[in-house]
Amino acid sequence: MQLGMVGLGRMGANIVRRLMRDGHECVVFDVNPDAVATLTGEGATGAESLADFAAKLEAPRAVWLMIPAGLTGKVVDQIAEVLEPGDIIIDGGNSNYRDDVRRAAKLKDTGIHYVDVGTSGGVFGLDRGYCLMVGGPDEAFQRIEPVLKTIAPGRGDVERTPGREGDF
């Protein structure tokens, strides 16, 4: 599956790396061109602007935002301007869920789906996987489920954390 990632800090960049390791195609954008260049060198498709980013994604697009909560509203508005009905915006950052509910309602009128994905796992997520808390329309969830399974594979093949025993 193809996914666009906006925000290439430690977690955003490592989510992209994890996705590419599992065969997903990633288009990346960040305000820091060095971060884009690094992931382009690792196999991602880089973009120089949000318009270029959207143009490099195949419709219907799925765009994951991994940015600070204080910037999310502004960036959602900016990315929505270059997307089309049927596309998906995924907020993977630490936004307040009330803000996500409001953004989802606003975007519904445009035909753009909004999915809130609380993401934890830090720098260990690259190898161990992330914990995801997903909320959004069923249609959007089903479309992005392949990337969610890569990002959060469940127990998978990674050895259990020392001292953690039992079914969970």
Secondary structure, 3 states (H helix, E strand, C coil): CEEEEECCCHHHHHHHHHHHHCCCEEEEECCCHHHHHHHHHCCCEECCCHHHHHHHCCCCCEEEECCCHHHHHHHHHHHHCCCCCCCEEEECCCCCHHHHHHHHHHHHCCCCEEEEEEEECHHHHHHHCCEEEEECCHHHHHHHHHHHHHHCCCCCCCCCCCCCCCCC
